[in-house]
Amino acid sequence: MRESSSNTNSRGAAVTAVKVLSDVVNNVVVLTEGRRLPALVVQGDRLHEWLRLAQAGDTESIELLAYEMQLSVAELDRVSELEGFPIHD
């Protein structure tokens, strides 16, 4: 688990403290300062690929999108539970 904290970035924008709970490739789970529940970080290239799959609309693309999202949600749920932040009742 890594922590990062700073007041502003190089452009002067406010930066919030972030605790990395899991750094699995394409499934990074973080907890940001002031938030009650962890979040999943989705890299821009992965997000664009998910959009492409959704827009393709064919069964194979939709099934792949659902599978990839299921893996991401499973990692978020696993880490959240492990860290004491259950997302589901």
LINHU-V502781 format. One record per helix or strand of 3 or more residues. SS is the DSSP state (a for helix, b for strand). FROM is the first residue (numbers start at 0). TO is the last residue. If there is no record, write none. Layout:
# LINHU-V502781
SS|FROM|TO / SS|FROM|TO
This chain:
# LINHU-V502781
b|1|3 / b|17|23 / b|26|31 / b|38|40 / a|43|55 / a|58|81
